[in-house]
Amino acid sequence: MSDFERDIVHCLNDFFETKNLKGYAYRLKQSKFNTQYVDVLVDSLDPRYYLAIECKSIKGKKIYFSQHFHQDKDNVHQIDAIWDFTNKTGRKGFLAVEFKGGRGCSNQAYLLSWSEIMKIRESKPGISFDDFQKGIELKRCSGGYELLNLYPKELDSLLQTDTEE
């Protein structure tokens, strides 16, 4: 498991613990013969936190659909496979990207919803750093990242209302 994937798992589990929420993030063991749709899964009875997260750690300020994502043996693009997985399982999909700062600059990380990824893919060859800044920032802290809030308060209250009906 990459350091960034491990950081995401710790970040999410710390989030659940500090917010006193029921949820658990984990990474499935990678195997040559098993399909791994995403890097991190989150289980929770609360549908807001039933998640699938793909992690990328890159140098530069843009992630390209053709360069940073692969196609499987059946020529299914990774973006489409993850979209299909989230739709079949009911998980909310996110792309977590760590932008490596290089010497003297700290890394920055963001989460962007998979529905936003699909919208951007319709019109652009990749996702810019500016696009990610519209998503959810993960604050850098000792030992990794900290998630302050997965959903903005106004969206969170809407989601809570939707799930209670």
TILUM-120908 format. One record per residue (C-alpha): y, z, x; residue number from 1; residue in three letters. Coordinates in Angstrom, 2 decimals, padded with zeros to 5 digits, always signed. Example, Ala and Ser with C-alpha at 12.3 -4.5 7.8 and 13.67 -1.06 7.14 Angstrom:
<pts>
yy:-004.50	zz:+007.80	xx:+012.30	n:1	res:ALA .
yy:-001.06	zz:+007.14	xx:+013.67	n:2	res:SER .
</pts>
This chain:
<pts>
yy:+000.00	zz:+000.00	xx:+000.00	n:1	res:MET .
yy:+003.44	zz:-000.84	xx:+001.34	n:2	res:SER .
yy:+005.97	zz:+001.88	xx:+001.98	n:3	res:ASP .
yy:+008.18	zz:+000.54	xx:-000.82	n:4	res:PHE .
yy:+005.33	zz:+000.65	xx:-003.35	n:5	res:GLU .
yy:+004.59	zz:+004.22	xx:-002.28	n:6	res:ARG .
yy:+008.30	zz:+005.05	xx:-002.61	n:7	res:ASP .
yy:+008.34	zz:+003.63	xx:-006.16	n:8	res:ILE .
yy:+005.29	zz:+005.69	xx:-007.18	n:9	res:VAL .
yy:+006.84	zz:+008.88	xx:-005.75	n:10	res:HIS .
yy:+010.23	zz:+008.04	xx:-007.27	n:11	res:CYS .
yy:+008.79	zz:+007.60	xx:-010.77	n:12	res:LEU .
yy:+006.56	zz:+010.68	xx:-010.60	n:13	res:ASN .
yy:+009.52	zz:+012.76	xx:-009.38	n:14	res:ASP .
yy:+011.56	zz:+011.34	xx:-012.28	n:15	res:PHE .
yy:+008.93	zz:+012.46	xx:-014.80	n:16	res:PHE .
yy:+008.69	zz:+015.90	xx:-013.22	n:17	res:GLU .
yy:+012.44	zz:+016.56	xx:-012.99	n:18	res:THR .
yy:+013.10	zz:+015.26	xx:-016.53	n:19	res:LYS .
yy:+010.07	zz:+017.17	xx:-017.84	n:20	res:ASN .
yy:+008.58	zz:+013.97	xx:-019.28	n:21	res:LEU .
yy:+004.95	zz:+013.05	xx:-019.68	n:22	res:LYS .
yy:+004.11	zz:+010.07	xx:-017.52	n:23	res:GLY .
yy:+002.27	zz:+009.16	xx:-014.36	n:24	res:TYR .
yy:+002.84	zz:+006.30	xx:-011.92	n:25	res:ALA .
yy:+000.03	zz:+005.05	xx:-009.69	n:26	res:TYR .
yy:-001.12	zz:+002.16	xx:-007.58	n:27	res:ARG .
yy:-004.51	zz:+000.56	xx:-008.15	n:28	res:LEU .
yy:-006.61	zz:-000.15	xx:-005.10	n:29	res:LYS .
yy:-006.28	zz:-003.77	xx:-004.07	n:30	res:GLN .
yy:-009.50	zz:-005.76	xx:-003.85	n:31	res:SER .
yy:-010.18	zz:-009.34	xx:-002.85	n:32	res:LYS .
yy:-012.30	zz:-009.97	xx:-005.93	n:33	res:PHE .
yy:-010.23	zz:-008.15	xx:-008.57	n:34	res:ASN .
yy:-007.04	zz:-009.45	xx:-010.09	n:35	res:THR .
yy:-004.06	zz:-007.21	xx:-009.52	n:36	res:GLN .
yy:-001.30	zz:-008.22	xx:-011.91	n:37	res:TYR .
yy:+001.35	zz:-005.78	xx:-010.66	n:38	res:VAL .
yy:+001.76	zz:-003.26	xx:-007.88	n:39	res:ASP .
yy:+002.47	zz:-000.09	xx:-009.87	n:40	res:VAL .
yy:+001.34	zz:+001.00	xx:-013.32	n:41	res:LEU .
yy:+002.84	zz:+003.86	xx:-015.32	n:42	res:VAL .
yy:+000.92	zz:+005.52	xx:-018.12	n:43	res:ASP .
yy:+002.71	zz:+007.52	xx:-020.77	n:44	res:SER .
yy:+002.23	zz:+008.22	xx:-024.45	n:45	res:LEU .
yy:+005.96	zz:+007.58	xx:-024.76	n:46	res:ASP .
yy:+006.21	zz:+003.76	xx:-025.06	n:47	res:PRO .
yy:+009.53	zz:+003.78	xx:-023.18	n:48	res:ARG .
yy:+007.61	zz:+004.75	xx:-020.06	n:49	res:TYR .
yy:+004.47	zz:+002.65	xx:-020.47	n:50	res:TYR .
yy:+005.32	zz:+000.34	xx:-017.57	n:51	res:LEU .
yy:+004.13	zz:-002.39	xx:-015.21	n:52	res:ALA .
yy:+006.15	zz:-002.80	xx:-012.02	n:53	res:ILE .
yy:+005.97	zz:-005.54	xx:-009.41	n:54	res:GLU .
yy:+007.47	zz:-004.51	xx:-006.05	n:55	res:CYS .
yy:+009.12	zz:-006.75	xx:-003.46	n:56	res:LYS .
yy:+010.80	zz:-005.70	xx:-000.23	n:57	res:SER .
yy:+012.91	zz:-008.46	xx:+001.28	n:58	res:ILE .
yy:+015.40	zz:-009.26	xx:+003.99	n:59	res:LYS .
yy:+018.37	zz:-011.10	xx:+002.60	n:60	res:GLY .
yy:+020.27	zz:-011.02	xx:-000.67	n:61	res:LYS .
yy:+018.22	zz:-013.29	xx:-002.93	n:62	res:LYS .
yy:+014.63	zz:-013.38	xx:-004.11	n:63	res:ILE .
yy:+013.29	zz:-016.87	xx:-004.86	n:64	res:TYR .
yy:+010.66	zz:-017.67	xx:-007.48	n:65	res:PHE .
yy:+008.99	zz:-020.28	xx:-005.25	n:66	res:SER .
yy:+009.09	zz:-018.29	xx:-002.01	n:67	res:GLN .
yy:+008.50	zz:-014.65	xx:-002.94	n:68	res:HIS .
yy:+005.93	zz:-015.11	xx:-005.73	n:69	res:PHE .
yy:+002.54	zz:-016.79	xx:-005.47	n:70	res:HIS .
yy:+000.25	zz:-018.92	xx:-007.62	n:71	res:GLN .
yy:-003.34	zz:-017.89	xx:-008.23	n:72	res:ASP .
yy:-006.43	zz:-020.05	xx:-007.73	n:73	res:LYS .
yy:-005.89	zz:-021.56	xx:-011.21	n:74	res:ASP .
yy:-002.25	zz:-022.47	xx:-010.35	n:75	res:ASN .
yy:-000.84	zz:-019.78	xx:-012.63	n:76	res:VAL .
yy:+002.48	zz:-018.60	xx:-011.24	n:77	res:HIS .
yy:+002.73	zz:-014.85	xx:-010.60	n:78	res:GLN .
yy:+005.82	zz:-014.61	xx:-012.84	n:79	res:ILE .
yy:+003.84	zz:-016.06	xx:-015.78	n:80	res:ASP .
yy:+000.77	zz:-013.92	xx:-015.06	n:81	res:ALA .
yy:+002.85	zz:-010.73	xx:-015.12	n:82	res:ILE .
yy:+004.67	zz:-011.81	xx:-018.30	n:83	res:TRP .
yy:+001.30	zz:-012.46	xx:-019.95	n:84	res:ASP .
yy:-000.05	zz:-009.10	xx:-018.74	n:85	res:PHE .
yy:+002.92	zz:-007.16	xx:-020.13	n:86	res:THR .
yy:+002.72	zz:-008.96	xx:-023.46	n:87	res:ASN .
yy:-001.03	zz:-008.32	xx:-023.80	n:88	res:LYS .
yy:-000.87	zz:-004.65	xx:-022.81	n:89	res:THR .
yy:+002.40	zz:-003.65	xx:-024.46	n:90	res:GLY .
yy:+003.77	zz:-002.39	xx:-021.14	n:91	res:ARG .
yy:+007.44	zz:-002.86	xx:-020.30	n:92	res:LYS .
yy:+007.68	zz:-004.95	xx:-017.17	n:93	res:GLY .
yy:+010.07	zz:-004.40	xx:-014.29	n:94	res:PHE .
yy:+010.64	zz:-006.01	xx:-010.93	n:95	res:LEU .
yy:+011.56	zz:-003.48	xx:-008.23	n:96	res:ALA .
yy:+013.25	zz:-005.04	xx:-005.23	n:97	res:VAL .
yy:+014.22	zz:-003.34	xx:-002.00	n:98	res:GLU .
yy:+016.89	zz:-005.17	xx:-000.08	n:99	res:PHE .
yy:+016.43	zz:-004.27	xx:+003.58	n:100	res:LYS .
yy:+019.80	zz:-003.49	xx:+005.09	n:101	res:GLY .
yy:+018.94	zz:-004.11	xx:+008.72	n:102	res:GLY .
yy:+020.17	zz:-002.18	xx:+011.72	n:103	res:ARG .
yy:+022.85	zz:+000.34	xx:+010.78	n:104	res:GLY .
yy:+022.71	zz:-000.46	xx:+007.05	n:105	res:CYS .
yy:+020.66	zz:+001.47	xx:+004.54	n:106	res:SER .
yy:+018.20	zz:-000.23	xx:+002.22	n:107	res:ASN .
yy:+019.12	zz:-000.64	xx:-001.44	n:108	res:GLN .
yy:+016.69	zz:-000.89	xx:-004.34	n:109	res:ALA .
yy:+016.98	zz:-001.93	xx:-007.98	n:110	res:TYR .
yy:+014.82	zz:-002.36	xx:-011.05	n:111	res:LEU .
yy:+015.30	zz:-005.36	xx:-013.30	n:112	res:LEU .
yy:+013.45	zz:-005.80	xx:-016.59	n:113	res:SER .
yy:+010.87	zz:-008.56	xx:-016.78	n:114	res:TRP .
yy:+012.62	zz:-010.06	xx:-019.81	n:115	res:SER .
yy:+015.75	zz:-010.46	xx:-017.62	n:116	res:GLU .
yy:+013.61	zz:-012.07	xx:-014.91	n:117	res:ILE .
yy:+012.34	zz:-014.62	xx:-017.45	n:118	res:MET .
yy:+015.90	zz:-015.41	xx:-018.61	n:119	res:LYS .
yy:+017.14	zz:-015.91	xx:-015.06	n:120	res:ILE .
yy:+014.13	zz:-018.10	xx:-014.23	n:121	res:ARG .
yy:+015.14	zz:-020.57	xx:-016.96	n:122	res:GLU .
yy:+018.36	zz:-021.48	xx:-015.18	n:123	res:SER .
yy:+018.18	zz:-020.42	xx:-011.52	n:124	res:LYS .
yy:+015.76	zz:-020.83	xx:-008.60	n:125	res:PRO .
yy:+016.01	zz:-017.13	xx:-007.78	n:126	res:GLY .
yy:+017.57	zz:-013.76	xx:-008.49	n:127	res:ILE .
yy:+020.66	zz:-012.78	xx:-006.54	n:128	res:SER .
yy:+021.67	zz:-009.35	xx:-005.31	n:129	res:PHE .
yy:+024.50	zz:-009.49	xx:-007.88	n:130	res:ASP .
yy:+021.94	zz:-010.01	xx:-010.67	n:131	res:ASP .
yy:+020.05	zz:-006.93	xx:-009.50	n:132	res:PHE .
yy:+023.22	zz:-004.84	xx:-009.43	n:133	res:GLN .
yy:+023.35	zz:-005.32	xx:-013.23	n:134	res:LYS .
yy:+019.94	zz:-003.62	xx:-013.41	n:135	res:GLY .
yy:+018.91	zz:-000.06	xx:-012.63	n:136	res:ILE .
yy:+019.89	zz:+001.24	xx:-009.22	n:137	res:GLU .
yy:+017.51	zz:+003.50	xx:-007.35	n:138	res:LEU .
yy:+019.52	zz:+005.98	xx:-005.30	n:139	res:LYS .
yy:+018.53	zz:+006.33	xx:-001.68	n:140	res:ARG .
yy:+017.45	zz:+009.87	xx:-000.82	n:141	res:CYS .
yy:+015.51	zz:+011.57	xx:+001.94	n:142	res:SER .
yy:+011.96	zz:+010.35	xx:+001.75	n:143	res:GLY .
yy:+012.61	zz:+007.33	xx:-000.46	n:144	res:GLY .
yy:+014.42	zz:+006.69	xx:-003.72	n:145	res:TYR .
yy:+015.54	zz:+008.63	xx:-006.75	n:146	res:GLU .
yy:+015.61	zz:+007.30	xx:-010.30	n:147	res:LEU .
yy:+018.42	zz:+008.96	xx:-012.23	n:148	res:LEU .
yy:+017.75	zz:+007.27	xx:-015.57	n:149	res:ASN .
yy:+015.40	zz:+004.48	xx:-016.52	n:150	res:LEU .
yy:+017.46	zz:+003.49	xx:-019.54	n:151	res:TYR .
yy:+021.19	zz:+003.87	xx:-020.15	n:152	res:PRO .
yy:+021.84	zz:+006.65	xx:-022.65	n:153	res:LYS .
yy:+022.89	zz:+004.26	xx:-025.40	n:154	res:GLU .
yy:+019.73	zz:+002.14	xx:-024.95	n:155	res:LEU .
yy:+017.59	zz:+005.24	xx:-024.56	n:156	res:ASP .
yy:+018.72	zz:+006.58	xx:-027.95	n:157	res:SER .
yy:+018.03	zz:+003.19	xx:-029.56	n:158	res:LEU .
yy:+014.55	zz:+003.05	xx:-028.03	n:159	res:LEU .
yy:+013.82	zz:+006.58	xx:-029.16	n:160	res:GLN .
yy:+014.84	zz:+005.68	xx:-032.72	n:161	res:THR .
yy:+012.64	zz:+002.55	xx:-032.61	n:162	res:ASP .
yy:+009.60	zz:+004.47	xx:-031.42	n:163	res:THR .
yy:+009.93	zz:+007.19	xx:-034.04	n:164	res:GLU .
yy:+009.81	zz:+004.77	xx:-036.97	n:165	res:GLU .
</pts>
